[in-house]
Amino acid sequence: MRVDLYWSFYSGYCYLAGVRLERARAQHDFDIALCPVRPLAFRHPNMLFDAPPQFMRYYDIDTARMARWLGVPYADPIPEAATLDWPARRPAAAQPHIGRLTGLGVEAERRGKGFAYARALSDLLFAGGPGWNEGNRMAEALAGAGLDLADMDKAIVRDAAAIEAAIDANGRTLLAAGHWGTPTMVYNGEPFFGQDRVDALLWRMAETAPS
């Protein structure tokens, strides 16, 4: 059984979904295909910037609360994976991190380690404390997942056009599957949106598994 996992490296909810999915895979046999997409602010900016102010306040409350419930550390990454220009209601012009992190996700999936990359990187971003981008921290985190960061960086530069095309295609297939947000898990064409839908996903997989 295979689950397509649509993931933004800006989203704390993706981090929490990754924790849940990793725990689920310790009990259930299924594959995860990582499908990295750009953050919502890049794909559908009005959905974020036109949302009421309660949206982001609730996000802050809920991600911290769910992390405590799951028993994992959680803090907003410093620096942010993506930078938003809230007064201008758009992503900032300078984006030193999100393009690389998303492209590396595509490359990791090509190497058969997409979910391992997502878990290692999100642990570093959301549970590793400030300065995730400093020194060798990212390289060491990915080495623990069996990935060579220096080699992957070379690959995403060498194949930049194809990497960008893959990210764009993931955004389109997410919409075609029936949702727009992350994390979204798609099984047999059925979308399950949100870190709190992992149990429903497992139920559906069990319901439709060959006897």
N, CA and C of each residue as an Amber inpcrd file, in Angstrom:
protein
   633
   0.8480000  -1.1920000   0.0000000   0.0000000   0.0000000   0.0000000
   0.8820000   1.2400000   0.0000000   0.4150000   2.2600000  -0.7090000
   1.1960000   3.4870000  -0.8650000   0.3480000   4.7080000  -0.5330000
   0.9660000   5.6280000   0.1640000   0.3530000   6.9060000   0.4810000
   1.2080000   7.9990000  -0.1470000   0.5740000   8.8950000  -0.9070000
   1.2670000  10.0810000  -1.4190000   1.1070000  11.1900000  -0.3780000
   2.2300000  11.7140000   0.0830000   2.2330000  12.6910000   1.1680000
   2.6500000  14.0520000   0.6310000   1.6940000  14.9760000   0.5780000
   1.9570000  16.3320000   0.0980000   2.3900000  17.1830000   1.2860000
   3.5560000  17.8210000   1.1420000   4.2890000  18.3400000   2.2880000
   4.9050000  19.7010000   1.9790000   4.7480000  20.6180000   2.9170000
   5.4340000  21.9100000   2.8620000   6.4280000  21.9940000   4.0060000
   7.6280000  22.4330000   3.7050000   8.6570000  22.5330000   4.7420000
   8.5090000  23.7930000   5.5910000   7.4560000  24.5560000   5.3400000
   7.1240000  25.7090000   6.1740000   6.1330000  25.3470000   7.2800000
   5.4720000  24.2090000   7.1390000   4.3070000  23.8740000   7.9590000
   4.6600000  23.0650000   9.1990000   4.3020000  23.6110000  10.3610000
   4.4290000  22.8370000  11.5880000   3.4840000  21.6600000  11.6230000
   2.3390000  21.7910000  10.9670000   1.4150000  20.6580000  10.9020000
   2.0260000  19.4850000  10.1380000   2.8540000  19.7690000   9.1370000
   3.5330000  18.6780000   8.4330000   4.4870000  17.9510000   9.3820000
   5.2190000  18.7150000  10.1810000   6.0870000  18.0960000  11.1890000
   5.2930000  17.1370000  12.0700000   4.1390000  17.5730000  12.5630000
   3.3310000  16.7350000  13.4460000   2.7820000  15.5190000  12.7020000
   2.3710000  15.7010000  11.4520000   1.9140000  14.5640000  10.6590000
   3.0310000  13.5530000  10.4620000   4.2460000  14.0510000  10.2440000
   5.3730000  13.1460000  10.0760000   5.6140000  12.2950000  11.3010000
   5.4890000  12.8910000  12.4840000   5.6200000  12.1330000  13.7330000
   4.5700000  11.0340000  13.7920000   3.3330000  11.3950000  13.5000000
   2.2460000  10.4120000  13.5390000   2.4590000   9.2950000  12.5180000
   2.8530000   9.6690000  11.3060000   3.0430000   8.6570000  10.2620000
   4.2110000   7.7370000  10.5810000   5.2630000   8.2880000  11.1340000
   6.3970000   7.4470000  11.5190000   5.9790000   6.4250000  12.5700000
   5.2000000   6.8590000  13.5330000   4.7110000   5.9300000  14.5520000
   3.7710000   4.9010000  13.9390000   2.9430000   5.3330000  13.0010000
   2.0120000   4.4060000  12.3600000   2.7550000   3.3340000  11.5760000
   3.8340000   3.7250000  10.9310000   4.5860000   2.7560000  10.1300000
   5.3110000   1.7360000  10.9920000   5.5040000   2.0340000  12.2550000
   6.0810000   1.0310000  13.1600000   5.0890000  -0.0950000  13.4370000
   3.7990000   0.1610000  13.1750000   2.7520000  -0.8210000  13.4390000
   2.0850000  -1.3600000  12.1750000   2.2140000  -0.6280000  11.0710000
   1.5200000  -0.9810000   9.8370000   2.4960000  -0.9100000   8.6740000
   2.2580000  -1.7590000   7.6770000   3.1590000  -1.8490000   6.5260000
   2.5780000  -1.0430000   5.3660000   3.1540000   0.1230000   5.1080000
   2.7580000   0.8980000   3.9340000   3.9100000   1.8040000   3.5220000
   3.9310000   2.1480000   2.2470000   4.9650000   3.0270000   1.6980000
   4.4640000   4.4630000   1.6750000   5.3990000   5.4000000   1.7870000
   5.0760000   6.8160000   1.7030000   5.9000000   7.4270000   0.5840000
   5.2120000   8.0480000  -0.3780000   5.8800000   8.7940000  -1.4430000
   5.7750000  10.2780000  -1.1060000   6.9150000  10.9150000  -0.8650000
   6.9100000  12.3320000  -0.5200000   6.6850000  13.1770000  -1.7740000
   5.7430000  14.1080000  -1.6730000   5.4190000  15.0110000  -2.7760000
   5.5690000  16.4470000  -2.2870000   6.7740000  17.0000000  -2.3080000
   6.9710000  18.3500000  -1.7750000   6.2680000  19.4020000  -2.6320000
   5.6390000  20.3550000  -1.9600000   5.0220000  21.4930000  -2.6320000
   5.5130000  22.7740000  -1.9800000   5.3250000  23.8780000  -2.6720000
   5.6590000  25.1690000  -2.0870000   4.6440000  25.5180000  -0.9970000
   5.0050000  26.3500000  -0.0420000   4.0410000  26.7450000   0.9910000
   2.8020000  27.3910000   0.3850000   1.7150000  27.3480000   1.1430000
   0.4460000  27.8800000   0.6720000   0.5670000  29.3360000   0.2440000
   1.3780000  30.1330000   0.9460000   1.5340000  31.5530000   0.6120000
   2.0730000  31.7550000  -0.7960000   2.7610000  30.7650000  -1.3410000
   3.3100000  30.8420000  -2.6920000   2.3120000  30.3060000  -3.7190000
   1.5470000  29.2910000  -3.3450000   0.6350000  28.6450000  -4.3030000
  -0.7240000  29.3260000  -4.3610000  -1.2640000  29.6840000  -3.2130000
  -2.5910000  30.2970000  -3.1250000  -2.5300000  31.4060000  -2.0770000
  -1.8520000  32.4990000  -2.3780000  -1.5900000  33.5090000  -1.3470000
  -2.8350000  34.0810000  -0.6990000  -3.9190000  34.2200000  -1.4360000
  -5.1210000  34.8060000  -0.8440000  -5.6870000  33.9610000   0.2900000
  -5.4920000  32.6520000   0.1930000  -6.0060000  31.7810000   1.2450000
  -5.3400000  32.0630000   2.5880000  -4.0990000  32.5060000   2.5390000
  -3.3980000  32.8390000   3.7810000  -3.5540000  34.3120000   4.1280000
  -3.2340000  35.1750000   3.2010000  -3.1800000  36.5970000   3.5270000
  -4.5690000  37.2230000   3.6900000  -5.6120000  36.5990000   3.1390000
  -6.9680000  37.0890000   3.3290000  -7.6860000  36.3940000   4.4820000
  -7.0070000  35.4620000   5.1420000  -7.6260000  34.7710000   6.2750000
  -7.7810000  35.7320000   7.4520000  -8.7860000  35.5210000   8.3040000
  -8.9290000  36.3820000   9.4790000  -7.7310000  36.2280000  10.4140000
  -7.4620000  37.2380000  11.2500000  -6.2860000  37.1640000  12.1300000
  -6.3100000  35.9790000  13.0770000  -7.4870000  35.4640000  13.3560000
  -7.5690000  34.2970000  14.2380000  -6.8870000  33.0690000  13.6510000
  -6.7390000  33.0460000  12.3100000  -6.1390000  31.8810000  11.6500000
  -4.7440000  31.6050000  12.1860000  -3.8670000  32.5920000  12.1600000
  -2.4950000  32.3760000  12.5960000  -2.4000000  32.2240000  14.1110000
  -3.2760000  32.9100000  14.8570000  -3.2670000  32.7360000  16.3050000
  -3.6460000  31.3050000  16.6700000  -4.6540000  30.7790000  15.9680000
  -5.0490000  29.4010000  16.2300000  -3.9470000  28.4240000  15.8330000
  -3.3100000  28.6880000  14.7050000  -2.1860000  27.8370000  14.2680000
  -1.1280000  27.7530000  15.3610000  -0.7590000  28.8790000  15.9330000
   0.2670000  28.8960000  16.9730000  -0.1710000  28.1040000  18.1990000
  -1.4170000  28.2970000  18.6090000  -1.9280000  27.5680000  19.7730000
  -1.9830000  26.0730000  19.4930000  -2.5240000  25.7240000  18.3180000
  -2.8140000  24.3170000  18.0400000  -1.5570000  23.5040000  17.7840000
  -0.5960000  24.0600000  17.0500000   0.6290000  23.2900000  16.8120000
   1.3660000  23.0190000  18.1190000   1.4640000  24.0190000  18.9940000
   2.1230000  23.8120000  20.2860000   1.3620000  22.7930000  21.1240000
   0.0430000  22.8980000  21.1270000  -0.7830000  21.9760000  21.9160000
  -0.6530000  20.5470000  21.4150000  -0.7320000  20.3440000  20.0920000
  -0.6530000  18.9930000  19.5490000   0.7250000  18.3780000  19.7430000
   1.7710000  19.2120000  19.6870000   3.1090000  18.6880000  19.9580000
   3.2010000  18.1800000  21.3960000   2.6380000  18.9270000  22.3430000
   2.6400000  18.4680000  23.7380000   1.8620000  17.1760000  23.8720000
   0.7470000  17.0810000  23.1640000  -0.0820000  15.8730000  23.2330000
   0.6730000  14.6590000  22.6780000   1.4420000  14.8970000  21.6170000
   2.2300000  13.8140000  21.0200000   3.5290000  13.5500000  21.7790000
   3.8880000  14.4560000  22.6830000   5.1010000  14.2720000  23.4760000
   6.3760000  14.5690000  22.7250000   6.3250000  15.5600000  21.8080000
   7.5090000  15.9250000  21.0360000   7.7900000  17.4120000  21.2220000
   9.0620000  17.8290000  21.1060000   9.3740000  19.2580000  21.1870000
   8.8050000  20.0030000  19.9940000   8.5820000  21.2990000  20.1880000
   8.0800000  22.1140000  19.0780000   8.4090000  23.5710000  19.3260000
   8.9330000  24.2160000  18.2930000   9.1190000  25.6660000  18.2970000
   9.1880000  26.1230000  16.8500000   8.7680000  27.3590000  16.6070000
   8.9010000  27.8970000  15.2550000  10.3770000  27.9530000  14.8630000
  10.7040000  27.5560000  13.6370000  12.1060000  27.5560000  13.2210000
  12.7040000  28.9630000  13.2110000  13.9540000  29.0360000  13.6050000
  14.7440000  30.2710000  13.5210000  16.0390000  29.9370000  12.7980000
  16.2360000  30.4620000  11.5720000  15.3330000  31.3210000  10.7910000
  14.1640000  30.5290000  10.2090000  13.1410000  31.2630000   9.7420000
  12.0200000  30.6080000   9.0970000  12.4670000  29.9540000   7.7870000
  11.8150000  28.8460000   7.4660000  12.1250000  28.1880000   6.1960000
  11.7190000  29.0510000   5.0080000  10.6220000  29.7870000   5.1600000
  10.1700000  30.7320000   4.1400000   9.8780000  32.0510000   4.8330000
  10.0890000  33.1480000   4.1210000   9.8810000  34.4770000   4.6870000
   8.6870000  35.1250000   4.0130000   7.7330000  35.5870000   4.8420000
   6.5210000  36.2110000   4.3190000   6.5360000  37.6970000   4.6290000
   6.1230000  38.4860000   3.6520000   6.0100000  39.9330000   3.8150000
   4.5470000  40.2290000   4.1450000   4.2200000  40.2070000   5.4200000
   2.8280000  40.3520000   5.8280000   2.2530000  41.7240000   5.4650000
   2.9720000  42.8230000   5.6740000   2.3940000  44.1160000   5.2720000
   2.0600000  44.1860000   3.7820000   2.9130000  43.5760000   2.9470000
   2.6660000  43.5730000   1.5030000   1.7630000  42.4220000   1.0590000
   1.4690000  41.4980000   1.9990000   0.5700000  40.3790000   1.7240000
   1.0970000  39.4890000   0.5980000   2.3640000  39.1500000   0.7180000
   2.9640000  38.2590000  -0.2750000   4.2480000  37.6650000   0.3100000
   4.7670000  36.6050000  -0.3120000   6.0810000  36.1160000   0.1030000
   7.1370000  37.1920000  -0.1040000   8.1190000  37.2450000   0.7610000
   9.1950000  38.2170000   0.6150000   9.9680000  37.9570000  -0.6710000
  10.5930000  38.9970000  -1.1830000  11.3540000  38.8580000  -2.4220000
  12.5390000  37.9230000  -2.2400000  13.2010000  38.0210000  -1.1030000
  14.3700000  37.1750000  -0.8330000  13.9150000  35.9060000  -0.1090000
  14.2590000  34.7700000  -0.6650000  13.9120000  33.4760000  -0.0830000
  15.1670000  32.6050000  -0.0550000  15.9710000  32.7300000   0.9890000
  17.2420000  32.0080000   0.9840000  17.1330000  30.5080000   1.2410000
  15.9670000  30.0190000   1.7150000  15.9210000  28.6330000   2.1700000
  14.8820000  27.7510000   1.4830000  13.6530000  28.2440000   1.2870000
  12.5550000  27.3300000   0.9570000  12.7390000  26.6410000  -0.3870000
  13.3010000  27.3130000  -1.3780000  13.5040000  26.6680000  -2.6660000
  14.4500000  25.4890000  -2.5590000  15.5330000  25.6980000  -1.8390000
  16.5070000  24.6110000  -1.6570000  15.8970000  23.4600000  -0.8630000
  15.2180000  23.7490000   0.2480000  14.6630000  22.6850000   1.0820000
  13.6280000  21.8700000   0.3180000  12.8110000  22.5400000  -0.4770000
  11.7910000  21.8380000  -1.2510000  12.4220000  21.0150000  -2.3610000
  13.3970000  21.5940000  -3.0530000  14.0930000  20.8570000  -4.1000000
  14.8260000  19.6340000  -3.5690000  15.4230000  19.7700000  -2.4020000
  16.0880000  18.6250000  -1.7840000  15.0850000  17.5220000  -1.4590000
  13.8480000  17.9240000  -1.1170000  12.8170000  16.9130000  -0.8820000
  12.5100000  16.1040000  -2.1190000  12.4470000  16.7780000  -3.2780000
  12.2430000  16.0620000  -4.5400000  13.4030000  15.1070000  -4.7990000
  14.6100000  15.6010000  -4.5900000  15.7850000  14.7590000  -4.8290000
  15.8360000  13.5760000  -3.8650000  15.4700000  13.8050000  -2.6120000
  15.4560000  12.7000000  -1.6520000  14.4500000  11.6350000  -2.0570000
  13.2940000  12.0500000  -2.5520000  12.3020000  11.0760000  -3.0070000
  12.8370000  10.2990000  -4.2070000  13.5570000  10.9730000  -5.0990000
  14.1790000  10.2580000  -6.2210000  15.1390000   9.1820000  -5.7370000
  15.7520000   9.4210000  -4.5940000  16.7050000   8.4630000  -4.0370000
  16.0400000   7.4380000  -3.1310000  14.7230000   7.4640000  -3.0780000
  13.9940000   6.4880000  -2.2770000  13.9570000   6.7990000  -0.7990000
  14.2850000   8.0420000  -0.4280000  14.3460000   8.4100000   0.9800000
  13.6070000   9.7250000   1.2520000  12.5120000   9.9460000   0.5280000
  11.7940000  11.2010000   0.6810000  11.2470000  11.4010000   2.0780000
  10.5610000  10.3970000   2.6130000   9.9740000  10.5500000   3.9370000
  11.0610000  10.6270000   5.0040000  12.1310000   9.8790000   4.8470000
  13.2400000   9.9650000   5.8020000  13.8240000  11.3730000   5.8180000
  13.9300000  11.9840000   4.6430000  14.4030000  13.3700000   4.5640000
  13.4390000  14.3150000   5.2630000  12.1560000  14.1730000   4.9850000
  11.1610000  15.0520000   5.5920000  11.1910000  14.9460000   7.1070000
  11.3110000  13.7520000   7.6220000  11.3450000  13.5760000   9.0800000
  12.6160000  14.1770000   9.6760000  13.7500000  13.8880000   9.0740000
  15.0100000  14.4030000   9.6190000  15.0410000  15.9260000   9.5740000
  14.6180000  16.4920000   8.4520000  14.6660000  17.9450000   8.3230000
  13.6440000  18.6200000   9.2280000  12.4370000  18.0830000   9.3140000
  11.4290000  18.7260000  10.1510000  11.7890000  18.6230000  11.6250000
  12.4140000  17.5350000  12.0410000  12.9210000  17.4750000  13.4180000
  13.9390000  18.5880000  13.6670000  14.8140000  18.8050000  12.7070000
  15.8140000  19.8580000  12.8480000  15.1480000  21.2310000  12.8800000
  14.1880000  21.4640000  11.9930000  13.5390000  22.7680000  11.9060000
  12.7120000  23.0800000  13.1440000  11.8560000  22.1470000  13.5390000
  10.8460000  22.4300000  14.5480000  11.2020000  21.9280000  15.9420000
  12.2290000  21.1090000  16.0520000  12.5850000  20.5670000  17.3700000
  14.0670000  20.6920000  17.6790000  14.8270000  21.2760000  16.7640000
  16.2700000  21.3290000  16.9430000  16.7880000  22.6250000  17.5220000
  15.9090000  23.5820000  17.7830000  16.3500000  24.8620000  18.3180000
  16.8260000  25.8010000  17.2300000  17.1430000  27.0410000  17.6130000
  17.5590000  28.0510000  16.6210000  18.8350000  27.6520000  15.8830000
  18.9820000  28.2060000  14.6940000  20.2120000  28.0040000  13.9370000
  20.2960000  26.6800000  13.2160000  19.1580000  26.1810000  12.7430000
  19.1500000  24.8940000  12.0500000  20.0330000  24.9150000  10.8040000
  20.2490000  26.0980000  10.2280000  21.0050000  26.2440000   8.9770000
  22.4860000  26.5040000   9.2130000  22.9210000  26.5020000  10.4420000
  24.3070000  26.8630000  10.7480000  25.2300000  25.6490000  10.7190000
  26.4650000  25.9060000  10.3440000  27.5040000  24.8770000  10.3900000
  27.1170000  23.6160000   9.6480000  27.3530000  22.4700000  10.2740000
  27.0780000  21.1690000   9.6620000  25.7800000  20.5470000  10.1700000
  24.9390000  21.3380000  10.8070000  23.7740000  20.7530000  11.4600000
  22.8490000  20.0330000  10.4650000  22.5870000  20.6570000   9.3570000
  21.6900000  20.0320000   8.3920000  22.3270000  18.7970000   7.7700000
  23.5980000  18.8870000   7.4280000  24.3010000  17.7380000   6.8440000
  24.3030000  16.5630000   7.8110000  24.5220000  16.8420000   9.0850000
  24.5590000  15.7660000  10.0760000  23.1750000  15.1540000  10.2740000
  22.1290000  15.9910000  10.2790000  20.7770000  15.4690000  10.4310000
  20.4080000  14.5590000   9.2680000  20.7640000  14.9610000   8.0550000
  20.4180000  14.1490000   6.8930000  21.2920000  12.9090000   6.7910000
  22.5260000  13.0070000   7.2600000  23.3880000  11.8150000   7.2680000
  22.7560000  10.7210000   8.1190000  22.0920000  11.1170000   9.2000000
  21.4040000  10.1440000  10.0370000  20.2660000   9.4360000   9.3180000
  19.7620000  10.0550000   8.2480000  18.7200000   9.4450000   7.4160000
  19.3050000   8.7550000   6.1910000  20.6360000   8.6670000   6.1300000
  21.2920000   7.9940000   5.0070000  21.4130000   8.8440000   3.7650000
  21.4540000  10.1720000   3.9410000  21.5160000  11.0790000   2.7990000
  22.7600000  11.9580000   2.8690000  23.3500000  12.2020000   1.7130000
  24.5490000  13.0260000   1.5950000  24.1320000  14.4040000   1.1010000
  24.1240000  15.3960000   1.9970000  23.6220000  16.7220000   1.6430000
  24.4390000  17.3540000   0.5300000  25.7450000  17.2720000   0.5990000
  26.5800000  17.9020000  -0.4240000  26.2780000  17.3290000  -1.8010000
  26.1240000  16.0210000  -1.8900000  25.8200000  15.3890000  -3.1680000
  24.4290000  15.7860000  -3.6490000  23.4780000  15.8890000  -2.7350000
  22.1140000  16.2870000  -3.1100000  22.0740000  17.7370000  -3.5800000
  22.8330000  18.6070000  -2.9230000  22.8900000  20.0030000  -3.3640000
  23.4020000  20.1060000  -4.7910000  24.4170000  19.3250000  -5.1150000
  24.9250000  19.3270000  -6.4810000  23.8560000  18.8500000  -7.4580000
  23.0950000  17.8410000  -7.0540000  22.0850000  17.2710000  -7.9450000
  20.9690000  18.2630000  -8.2430000  20.5310000  19.0270000  -7.2250000
  19.4090000  19.9430000  -7.4840000  19.8480000  21.1640000  -8.2860000
  21.1330000  21.4970000  -8.2420000  21.6470000  22.5620000  -9.1180000
  21.7720000  22.0400000 -10.5440000  22.3180000  20.8530000 -10.6700000
  22.5310000  20.2570000 -11.9910000  21.2090000  20.0130000 -12.7130000
  20.1590000  19.6630000 -11.9670000  18.8800000  19.2890000 -12.5760000
  17.7850000  20.2700000 -12.1550000  18.1440000  21.5460000 -12.0770000
  17.2450000  22.5530000 -11.4960000  15.9030000  22.6350000 -12.2190000
  15.9060000  22.6020000 -13.5400000  14.6540000  22.7410000 -14.2880000
  13.7060000  21.5850000 -13.9920000  14.2280000  20.3820000 -13.9570000
  13.3860000  19.2160000 -13.6800000  12.8810000  19.2200000 -12.2420000
  13.7040000  19.6900000 -11.3270000  13.2850000  19.7780000  -9.9280000
  12.1230000  20.7590000  -9.7930000  12.2510000  21.9350000 -10.4070000
  11.1780000  22.9330000 -10.3540000   9.9120000  22.4010000 -11.0080000
  10.0630000  21.6860000 -12.1040000   8.9030000  21.1080000 -12.7840000
   8.2030000  20.0890000 -11.8990000   8.9750000  19.3040000 -11.1650000
   8.3920000  18.3030000 -10.2710000   7.6130000  18.9650000  -9.1390000
   8.1570000  20.0550000  -8.5920000   7.4590000  20.7680000  -7.5190000
   6.1430000  21.3420000  -8.0390000   6.1790000  21.9460000  -9.2150000
   4.9530000  22.4790000  -9.8180000   3.9390000  21.3680000 -10.0730000
   4.4220000  20.2340000 -10.5680000   3.5230000  19.1030000 -10.8450000
   2.8820000  18.5940000  -9.5600000   3.6350000  18.5770000  -8.4780000
   3.0650000  18.1400000  -7.1970000   1.9220000  19.0640000  -6.7710000
   2.0950000  20.3670000  -6.9820000   1.0150000  21.2930000  -6.6610000
  -0.2430000  21.0130000  -7.4590000  -0.0680000  20.6750000  -8.7210000
  -1.2320000  20.3790000  -9.5640000  -1.8950000  19.0690000  -9.1600000
  -1.1040000  18.0510000  -8.8710000  -1.7050000  16.7630000  -8.5070000
  -2.3730000  16.8300000  -7.1430000  -1.8710000  17.6840000  -6.2480000
  -2.5540000  17.8880000  -4.9680000  -3.9580000  18.4430000  -5.2130000
  -4.0650000  19.4470000  -6.0660000  -5.3840000  19.9940000  -6.3950000
  -6.2660000  18.9390000  -7.0670000  -5.6840000  18.1810000  -7.9680000
  -6.4560000  17.1550000  -8.6720000  -6.9620000  16.0780000  -7.7220000
  -6.2090000  15.8460000  -6.6310000  -6.6200000  14.8390000  -5.6510000
  -7.7580000  15.3340000  -4.7710000  -7.9900000  16.6610000  -4.7630000
  -9.1350000  17.1600000  -4.0360000  -8.8330000  18.0800000  -2.8750000
  -7.5900000  18.5400000  -2.7550000  -7.2770000  19.4930000  -1.6860000
  -6.1800000  20.4420000  -2.1550000  -5.8060000  21.3510000  -1.2690000
  -4.8180000  22.3870000  -1.5940000  -3.8100000  22.5870000  -0.4700000
  -4.1430000  22.0760000   0.7270000  -3.3110000  22.3370000   1.9000000
  -2.3640000  21.2020000   2.2120000  -1.5090000  21.4680000   3.1860000
  -0.5760000  20.4530000   3.6650000  -0.6580000  20.3820000   5.1860000
  -0.4590000  19.1810000   5.7230000  -0.1980000  17.9190000   5.0110000
  -1.4820000  17.3080000   4.4590000  -1.3950000  16.8070000   3.2580000
  -2.4700000  15.9980000   2.6900000  -1.8880000  14.6490000   2.3030000
  -2.5560000  13.6080000   2.7500000  -2.1860000  12.2400000   2.4160000
  -3.2200000  11.6940000   1.4420000  -2.7750000  11.1170000   0.3570000
  -3.6870000  10.5990000  -0.6570000  -3.4710000   9.0980000  -0.7740000
  -4.5490000   8.3630000  -0.5730000  -4.5210000   6.8980000  -0.6750000
  -5.6410000   6.4650000  -1.6120000  -5.2930000   5.7310000  -2.6570000
  -6.2770000   5.2680000  -3.6420000  -7.1190000   6.4240000  -4.1780000
  -6.4800000   7.5670000  -4.3680000  -7.1720000   8.7190000  -4.9210000
  -7.9920000   9.5110000  -3.9210000  -8.0050000   9.1090000  -2.6580000
  -8.8130000   9.7760000  -1.6340000  -7.9240000  10.6530000  -0.7550000
  -8.2360000  11.9450000  -0.6280000  -7.3860000  12.8210000   0.1760000
  -7.7820000  12.8110000   1.6520000  -6.7560000  12.8920000   2.4950000
  -6.9310000  13.0350000   3.9310000  -6.0910000  14.2400000   4.3510000
  -6.7560000  15.3400000   4.6600000  -6.0480000  16.5820000   4.9540000
  -5.9060000  16.7740000   6.4590000  -4.6850000  17.0470000   6.8840000
  -4.4550000  17.4270000   8.2670000  -3.7030000  16.3730000   9.0570000
  -2.9030000  16.8520000  10.0120000  -2.1190000  15.9310000  10.8260000
  -3.0050000  15.0390000  11.7000000  -4.2470000  15.4480000  11.9100000
  -5.1620000  14.6720000  12.7410000  -5.9880000  13.6820000  11.9300000
  -5.6350000  13.4490000  10.6730000  -6.3610000  12.4860000   9.8490000
  -5.5900000  11.1910000   9.6280000  -4.4950000  11.0060000  10.3420000
  -3.7130000   9.7840000  10.1580000  -4.5110000   8.5620000  10.5980000
  -5.2430000   8.6580000  11.6980000  -6.0380000   7.5110000  12.1480000
  -7.1160000   7.1580000  11.1210000  -7.7460000   8.1700000  10.5400000
  -8.7470000   7.9010000   9.5040000  -8.1100000   7.2650000   8.2790000
  -6.9060000   7.7030000   7.9350000  -6.1660000   7.1030000   6.8260000
  -5.8910000   5.6260000   7.1050000  -5.4400000   5.3150000   8.3030000
  -5.1400000   3.9210000   8.6490000  -6.4000000   3.0640000   8.6130000
  -7.5060000   3.6260000   9.0660000  -8.7840000   2.8950000   9.0210000
  -9.1610000   2.5880000   7.5760000  -9.0220000   3.5690000   6.7010000
  -9.3740000   3.3520000   5.2980000  -8.4450000   2.3240000   4.6580000
  -7.1750000   2.3770000   4.9840000  -6.2440000   1.4130000   4.4310000
  -6.5820000  -0.0100000   4.8750000  -6.9460000  -0.1480000   6.1530000
  -7.3230000  -1.4670000   6.6680000  -8.6100000  -1.9470000   6.0200000
  -9.5400000  -1.0150000   5.7880000 -10.8290000  -1.3610000   5.2000000
 -10.6990000  -1.8580000   3.7640000  -9.7240000  -1.3120000   3.0490000
  -9.5900000  -1.6310000   1.6290000  -8.4470000  -2.6040000   1.3350000
  -7.7200000  -3.0340000   2.3710000  -6.5950000  -3.9560000   2.1540000
  -7.1030000  -5.2970000   1.6770000  -6.3700000  -5.9650000   0.7660000
  -6.7780000  -7.3070000   0.3330000  -6.8110000  -8.2430000   1.5130000
  -7.8110000  -9.1080000   1.5260000  -7.9310000 -10.0760000   2.6300000
  -7.0760000 -11.2980000   2.3610000
